[in-house]
Amino acid sequence: MKQSELYHSPFNLPVIAAGLGFFVDAFDLFLFSIYRIQSLSELGLSGVLLKAEGERLLAIQMLGMMIGGVLTGIIGDKKGRVAVLFGSILLYSLANIANAFVHDVDTYAFIRFLAGVGLAGELGAGITLVSESMTVERRGYGTILVATMGALGAVFAGLAGDLMPWRDAFLAAGIAGLLLLLLRMKSLESSMFKMTSKNQTIGRGSFFYLFSNPKRSARYFACILMGVPIWFSVGILITLSPELAKESGVDGWALTKAFTLFQLGITSGDLSSGIFSQVFKSRKKVILAYMSIAVLATVFYFYFFHNGIGSYVLCFLMGLGCGYLSVFVTTTAEQFGTNLRVLVSATVTNFMRGSVTLLIPFHLWLENSMGTTLTLSLIITGVVVWSLAILSTLLLSETYGKDLNYQE
């Protein structure tokens, strides 16, 4: 594919459409974390049951994202990137509108599952579309913009927690998603996909093809493990911060403030890490540097709680370190050929986020079977998660400047 046919500036229609999609995606995704206590309390839950049902619904939503990641990834590589963007937005928008009218926990859980399936396709398809639509030298700036807009969506979710009742927030999220469909995304399909889709001899969008080669499989799992700490930090450490504060004797802890500052940190990290990866012409070095920031912030996060002090500044610094998200999604897309790129990008990002379905039972097993406290169970979980992520990053190859016009 000729360089002259690709975008040089990140301010183009594919990037803006993908960025707006990820903005609404992140806003919707984190609404449950923000309104977990408020919504379940209104539905009549309290005490231990409220915490248990909250974690169950979160796990169900993430399970939906994992299943949706596979489905949308296959569709994206077989039928096109835009088909996934369109279908994803429609499904999660309708699910969130329905969420505004639930009156029992089982219906709530089913709708969160459907929302998870819908949310699964947005990021992977968007990042792939952007990566294939821009020049090799400039595509990093496109994914920076997409990831940063997504992080801002999460910030707005945190702000909504202080401004809107939970039913109104879910309704607004659904309506915002439907407004995205006004964009004429059908004309945004990447030329790279159009060219390669004519070749019917290669395995496009085949989930099993990912595991037909040991090195390809190892690369795939390494990408997933590299991103798991991001969701561990926001989906568990921040989401369960009220419970951590209570166990540590910290009074007046505000989840919405902790969450908003974390997301402001990740917004700053997405922007700065992406720029640094372009300036220093390296994905791996930047990811490892930001991982170091996140690990140090997490250590002090637990240390302060242990001493009866809650620090919102550390929530921001954890988010800043986890801001390697923009470089992480770019690296993932660059690791695989065009025939598997959406499948990999969609499943990696959603398996990373869906890892909570394994992390929650693991830390609960440590609490209930091993007799640890909530704090200690999360510390042990964090050590495992971060160790695997750093090792995986070290094992992956550098992808800066890699030509993406190839098949697996």
C-alpha positions as CSV (number, residue, x, y, z in Angstrom):
1,M,0.0,0.0,0.0
2,K,1.4,3.4,-1.0
3,Q,2.4,5.9,1.8
4,S,0.6,8.6,-0.2
5,E,-2.7,6.9,0.4
6,L,-2.3,7.0,4.2
7,Y,-3.0,9.9,6.6
8,H,-0.1,11.8,8.0
9,S,-2.0,13.9,10.5
10,P,-3.8,12.3,13.4
11,F,-6.7,14.8,13.0
12,N,-8.5,12.7,10.4
13,L,-12.0,11.2,10.2
14,P,-10.9,7.6,11.1
15,V,-9.1,8.8,14.2
16,I,-11.8,11.2,15.3
17,A,-14.5,8.5,14.8
18,A,-12.5,5.9,16.7
19,G,-11.6,8.4,19.4
20,L,-15.3,9.4,20.0
21,G,-16.2,5.7,20.0
22,F,-13.6,4.9,22.7
23,F,-14.7,8.0,24.7
24,V,-18.3,6.7,24.9
25,D,-17.0,3.1,25.4
26,A,-14.9,4.1,28.4
27,F,-17.7,6.3,29.8
28,D,-20.1,3.4,29.6
29,L,-17.6,0.8,30.8
30,F,-16.8,2.6,34.1
31,L,-20.4,3.6,35.0
32,F,-21.0,0.4,36.8
33,S,-17.8,0.8,38.9
34,I,-18.9,4.3,39.8
35,Y,-22.5,3.5,40.5
36,R,-22.0,0.0,42.0
37,I,-22.8,0.9,45.5
38,Q,-25.5,3.5,44.7
39,S,-27.4,1.3,42.2
40,L,-27.3,-1.9,44.2
41,S,-28.3,-0.1,47.4
42,E,-31.4,1.2,45.7
43,L,-32.2,-2.3,44.5
44,G,-32.2,-3.4,48.2
45,L,-28.8,-4.8,48.8
46,S,-26.5,-3.9,51.7
47,G,-23.5,-5.1,53.7
48,V,-21.7,-8.3,52.6
49,L,-24.3,-9.0,50.0
50,L,-23.8,-5.7,48.3
51,K,-20.0,-6.3,47.9
52,A,-20.5,-9.9,46.8
53,E,-23.2,-9.0,44.2
54,G,-21.2,-6.0,43.0
55,E,-18.2,-8.2,42.3
56,R,-20.4,-10.8,40.6
57,L,-22.0,-8.2,38.3
58,L,-18.6,-6.8,37.5
59,A,-17.3,-10.3,36.6
60,I,-20.4,-10.9,34.4
61,Q,-19.8,-7.7,32.5
62,M,-16.2,-8.7,32.0
63,L,-17.2,-12.1,30.8
64,G,-19.4,-10.5,28.2
65,M,-16.4,-8.5,27.1
66,M,-14.3,-11.6,26.7
67,I,-16.9,-13.4,24.7
68,G,-17.6,-10.2,22.7
69,G,-13.9,-9.8,22.1
70,V,-13.7,-13.1,20.3
71,L,-16.9,-12.6,18.3
72,T,-16.1,-9.0,17.2
73,G,-12.5,-9.9,16.4
74,I,-13.6,-12.6,14.0
75,I,-16.2,-10.3,12.4
76,G,-13.7,-7.5,12.2
77,D,-11.1,-9.5,10.3
78,K,-13.6,-11.2,8.1
79,K,-16.2,-8.5,7.4
80,G,-14.3,-5.3,8.1
81,R,-13.4,-2.9,10.9
82,V,-16.3,-0.6,10.4
83,A,-18.9,-3.4,10.8
84,V,-17.6,-4.1,14.3
85,L,-17.6,-0.4,15.2
86,F,-21.2,0.0,14.0
87,G,-22.5,-3.2,15.7
88,S,-20.7,-2.6,19.0
89,I,-22.0,1.0,19.4
90,L,-25.6,-0.2,18.7
91,L,-25.5,-3.1,21.1
92,Y,-23.9,-1.3,24.1
93,S,-26.0,1.8,23.6
94,L,-29.3,-0.1,23.7
95,A,-28.1,-2.1,26.7
96,N,-27.3,1.0,28.6
97,I,-30.6,2.5,27.9
98,A,-32.3,-0.7,29.2
99,N,-30.0,-0.5,32.2
100,A,-31.7,2.7,33.3
101,F,-34.9,0.8,33.8
102,V,-33.8,-2.3,35.8
103,H,-35.5,-3.1,39.1
104,D,-33.8,-6.4,40.1
105,V,-30.3,-7.8,40.3
106,D,-30.7,-10.6,37.8
107,T,-32.0,-8.3,35.0
108,Y,-29.1,-5.9,35.9
109,A,-26.6,-8.8,35.5
110,F,-28.0,-9.8,32.1
111,I,-27.9,-6.3,30.8
112,R,-24.4,-5.8,32.0
113,F,-23.4,-9.0,30.1
114,L,-25.0,-7.6,26.9
115,A,-23.3,-4.3,27.4
116,G,-20.0,-6.1,27.9
117,V,-20.4,-7.9,24.6
118,G,-21.1,-4.6,22.9
119,L,-18.3,-2.7,24.5
120,A,-15.8,-5.5,23.4
121,G,-15.4,-4.4,19.8
122,E,-14.9,-0.7,20.1
123,L,-11.2,-0.4,21.1
124,G,-9.7,-3.2,19.1
125,A,-11.5,-2.3,15.8
126,G,-10.8,1.4,16.4
127,I,-7.1,1.0,17.0
128,T,-6.7,-1.3,14.1
129,L,-8.5,1.1,11.8
130,V,-6.3,4.0,12.9
131,S,-3.1,1.9,12.6
132,E,-3.9,0.8,9.1
133,S,-5.0,4.3,7.9
134,M,-1.9,6.3,8.9
135,T,1.8,6.3,7.9
136,V,4.3,4.1,9.7
137,E,6.0,7.2,11.2
138,R,2.9,8.9,12.4
139,R,0.4,6.2,13.4
140,G,1.5,6.4,17.0
141,Y,0.1,9.9,17.2
142,G,-3.3,8.6,15.9
143,T,-3.5,5.9,18.6
144,I,-2.4,8.5,21.2
145,L,-5.4,10.6,20.4
146,V,-7.8,7.6,20.4
147,A,-6.5,6.4,23.8
148,T,-6.5,9.9,25.3
149,M,-10.1,10.5,24.2
150,G,-11.0,7.1,25.8
151,A,-9.4,8.1,29.1
152,L,-11.3,11.4,29.1
153,G,-14.5,9.3,28.7
154,A,-13.6,7.6,31.9
155,V,-12.9,10.9,33.6
156,F,-16.4,12.1,32.6
157,A,-17.8,8.9,34.1
158,G,-16.2,9.8,37.4
159,L,-17.5,13.3,37.3
160,A,-21.0,12.0,36.4
161,G,-20.9,10.1,39.7
162,D,-21.1,13.3,41.6
163,L,-23.6,15.0,39.3
164,M,-26.2,12.5,38.1
165,P,-28.4,9.8,39.6
166,W,-27.3,6.3,38.3
167,R,-30.4,5.7,36.1
168,D,-29.9,9.1,34.3
169,A,-26.2,8.4,33.8
170,F,-26.9,5.0,32.1
171,L,-29.6,6.7,29.9
172,A,-27.3,9.5,28.9
173,A,-24.6,7.0,28.0
174,G,-26.9,5.0,25.8
175,I,-28.2,8.1,24.0
176,A,-24.6,9.4,23.5
177,G,-23.7,6.1,21.9
178,L,-26.6,6.2,19.5
179,L,-25.6,9.7,18.4
180,L,-22.3,8.3,17.3
181,L,-24.1,6.3,14.6
182,L,-24.8,9.6,12.9
183,L,-21.2,9.4,11.7
184,R,-21.1,7.9,8.3
185,M,-18.6,5.3,9.3
186,K,-19.2,3.1,6.3
187,S,-16.8,5.2,4.3
188,L,-14.0,4.8,6.8
189,E,-12.9,1.2,6.1
190,S,-9.1,1.0,5.7
191,S,-7.7,0.5,2.3
192,M,-5.3,-2.1,3.8
193,F,-8.2,-4.3,4.8
194,K,-9.9,-3.9,1.4
195,M,-6.8,-5.1,-0.3
196,T,-6.0,-8.1,1.9
197,S,-9.7,-9.2,2.1
198,K,-9.5,-10.2,-1.5
199,N,-7.1,-13.0,-0.6
200,Q,-9.3,-15.9,0.4
201,T,-6.4,-18.3,0.9
202,I,-5.3,-17.0,4.3
203,G,-7.0,-17.6,7.6
204,R,-8.7,-14.2,8.3
205,G,-10.2,-13.8,11.7
206,S,-9.5,-17.4,12.8
207,F,-9.2,-17.7,16.5
208,F,-7.7,-21.2,16.3
209,Y,-5.1,-19.9,13.8
210,L,-3.6,-17.9,16.6
211,F,-2.6,-21.1,18.3
212,S,-1.3,-23.0,15.2
213,N,2.2,-21.7,15.9
214,P,3.8,-21.8,19.3
215,K,5.7,-18.5,18.8
216,R,2.5,-16.7,17.7
217,S,0.6,-18.1,20.7
218,A,3.3,-16.9,23.1
219,R,3.3,-13.5,21.5
220,Y,-0.5,-13.4,21.9
221,F,-0.5,-14.3,25.6
222,A,2.4,-11.9,26.3
223,C,0.3,-9.1,24.9
224,I,-2.6,-10.0,27.2
225,L,-0.4,-10.3,30.3
226,M,1.3,-6.9,29.5
227,G,-2.0,-5.1,29.8
228,V,-3.6,-6.9,32.8
229,P,-2.2,-4.5,35.5
230,I,-4.1,-1.6,34.0
231,W,-7.4,-3.3,34.7
232,F,-6.2,-4.7,38.1
233,S,-5.4,-1.1,39.1
234,V,-8.7,0.5,38.1
235,G,-11.1,-2.4,38.1
236,I,-10.1,-3.8,41.5
237,L,-7.7,-1.5,43.5
238,I,-9.7,1.7,42.7
239,T,-13.2,0.1,42.6
240,L,-12.6,-1.6,46.0
241,S,-10.9,1.4,47.5
242,P,-13.9,2.1,49.8
243,E,-13.6,-1.4,51.2
244,L,-9.8,-0.9,51.6
245,A,-10.4,2.4,53.3
246,K,-12.9,0.8,55.7
247,E,-10.5,-2.1,56.6
248,S,-7.7,0.4,57.2
249,G,-9.8,2.8,59.3
250,V,-9.7,5.6,56.8
251,D,-12.8,7.8,57.1
252,G,-14.4,9.9,54.4
253,W,-12.9,8.1,51.4
254,A,-14.6,9.2,48.2
255,L,-14.7,6.6,45.4
256,T,-15.6,9.2,42.7
257,K,-12.7,11.4,43.6
258,A,-10.2,8.5,43.6
259,F,-11.6,7.2,40.3
260,T,-11.6,10.6,38.6
261,L,-8.0,11.3,39.7
262,F,-6.9,7.9,38.5
263,Q,-8.5,8.6,35.1
264,L,-6.9,12.0,34.9
265,G,-3.6,10.3,35.6
266,I,-4.2,7.7,32.9
267,T,-5.2,10.5,30.5
268,S,-1.9,12.3,31.2
269,G,-0.1,9.0,30.8
270,D,-1.7,8.0,27.5
271,L,-0.7,11.4,26.0
272,S,2.8,11.5,27.4
273,S,3.7,7.9,26.9
274,G,2.5,8.0,23.3
275,I,4.6,11.1,22.6
276,F,7.7,9.6,24.3
277,S,7.3,6.4,22.3
278,Q,7.4,8.5,19.1
279,V,10.3,10.8,20.3
280,F,12.5,7.9,21.5
281,K,11.3,5.5,18.7
282,S,10.6,2.7,21.1
283,R,7.5,1.1,22.5
284,K,9.1,-1.3,25.0
285,K,11.3,1.1,26.8
286,V,8.4,3.5,27.4
287,I,6.0,0.8,28.6
288,L,8.6,-0.5,31.1
289,A,9.3,3.1,32.3
290,Y,5.6,3.7,33.0
291,M,5.1,0.3,34.5
292,S,7.8,1.3,37.1
293,I,5.9,4.5,38.0
294,A,2.7,2.4,38.4
295,V,4.4,-0.2,40.6
296,L,6.0,2.4,42.9
297,A,2.7,4.3,43.2
298,T,0.9,1.0,44.1
299,V,3.4,0.1,46.8
300,F,2.9,3.5,48.4
301,Y,-0.9,3.2,47.9
302,F,-1.0,0.1,50.1
303,Y,1.6,1.6,52.5
304,F,-0.5,4.7,53.2
305,F,-3.7,2.7,53.7
306,H,-1.8,0.4,56.1
307,N,-0.9,3.4,58.1
308,G,-4.5,4.7,58.2
309,I,-4.0,7.3,55.5
310,G,-5.8,7.5,52.2
311,S,-3.9,9.4,49.4
312,Y,-5.7,10.6,46.3
313,V,-2.4,11.8,44.9
314,L,-1.3,8.1,44.7
315,C,-4.5,7.3,42.7
316,F,-3.4,9.9,40.2
317,L,0.2,8.5,40.0
318,M,-1.1,4.9,39.6
319,G,-3.2,6.2,36.7
320,L,-0.2,8.0,35.3
321,G,1.8,4.8,35.3
322,C,-1.0,2.8,33.8
323,G,-1.1,5.4,31.0
324,Y,1.1,3.1,29.0
325,L,-2.4,2.0,27.6
326,S,-2.0,4.0,24.4
327,V,1.4,2.4,23.7
328,F,0.2,-1.0,24.8
329,V,-2.8,-1.1,22.3
330,T,-0.5,0.2,19.5
331,T,2.1,-2.5,20.2
332,T,-0.6,-5.2,20.3
333,A,-1.9,-4.1,16.8
334,E,1.7,-4.0,15.5
335,Q,2.6,-7.5,16.7
336,F,0.2,-9.3,14.2
337,G,-0.6,-9.4,10.5
338,T,-3.6,-7.8,8.8
339,N,-5.6,-11.1,8.7
340,L,-5.6,-11.4,12.5
341,R,-5.2,-7.8,13.6
342,V,-8.7,-6.9,14.8
343,L,-9.2,-10.4,16.3
344,V,-6.0,-9.9,18.3
345,S,-6.6,-6.3,19.2
346,A,-10.2,-7.0,20.3
347,T,-9.5,-10.1,22.3
348,V,-6.3,-8.9,23.9
349,T,-7.9,-5.7,25.2
350,N,-11.0,-7.5,26.3
351,F,-9.2,-10.5,27.9
352,M,-7.0,-7.9,29.6
353,R,-10.1,-6.2,31.0
354,G,-11.9,-9.5,31.5
355,S,-9.0,-10.8,33.6
356,V,-11.1,-9.5,36.5
357,T,-13.1,-12.7,36.2
358,L,-10.0,-14.5,37.4
359,L,-8.5,-11.9,39.7
360,I,-11.7,-11.5,41.8
361,P,-12.0,-15.3,42.6
362,F,-8.3,-15.4,43.2
363,H,-8.2,-12.7,45.8
364,L,-11.4,-14.0,47.4
365,W,-9.8,-17.5,47.6
366,L,-6.9,-15.9,49.4
367,E,-9.3,-14.1,51.8
368,N,-11.6,-17.0,52.5
369,S,-9.5,-20.1,52.2
370,M,-6.1,-18.7,53.2
371,G,-7.4,-16.4,55.9
372,T,-5.8,-13.2,54.6
373,T,-7.2,-9.7,54.8
374,L,-8.6,-7.9,51.8
375,T,-5.5,-5.7,51.7
376,L,-3.1,-8.7,51.8
377,S,-5.0,-10.6,49.2
378,L,-4.8,-7.7,46.8
379,I,-1.1,-7.2,47.5
380,I,-0.4,-10.8,46.6
381,T,-2.6,-10.6,43.5
382,G,-0.7,-7.4,42.5
383,V,2.7,-9.1,42.8
384,V,1.6,-11.9,40.5
385,V,0.0,-9.6,38.0
386,W,2.9,-7.1,37.8
387,S,5.6,-9.7,37.6
388,L,3.9,-11.5,34.7
389,A,3.4,-8.1,32.9
390,I,7.0,-7.0,33.2
391,L,8.3,-10.4,32.1
392,S,5.9,-10.4,29.1
393,T,7.0,-6.9,28.0
394,L,10.6,-7.9,28.1
395,L,10.0,-10.9,25.9
396,L,8.0,-9.1,23.2
397,S,9.9,-7.6,20.2
398,E,10.1,-3.9,19.5
399,T,7.5,-2.8,16.9
400,Y,8.2,0.9,16.4
401,G,8.3,1.7,12.7
402,K,7.1,-1.8,11.7
403,D,5.4,-2.1,8.3
404,L,1.9,-3.5,9.0
405,N,1.0,-4.5,5.5
406,Y,1.6,-8.2,5.9
407,Q,-0.2,-11.5,6.6
408,E,0.4,-14.0,9.4
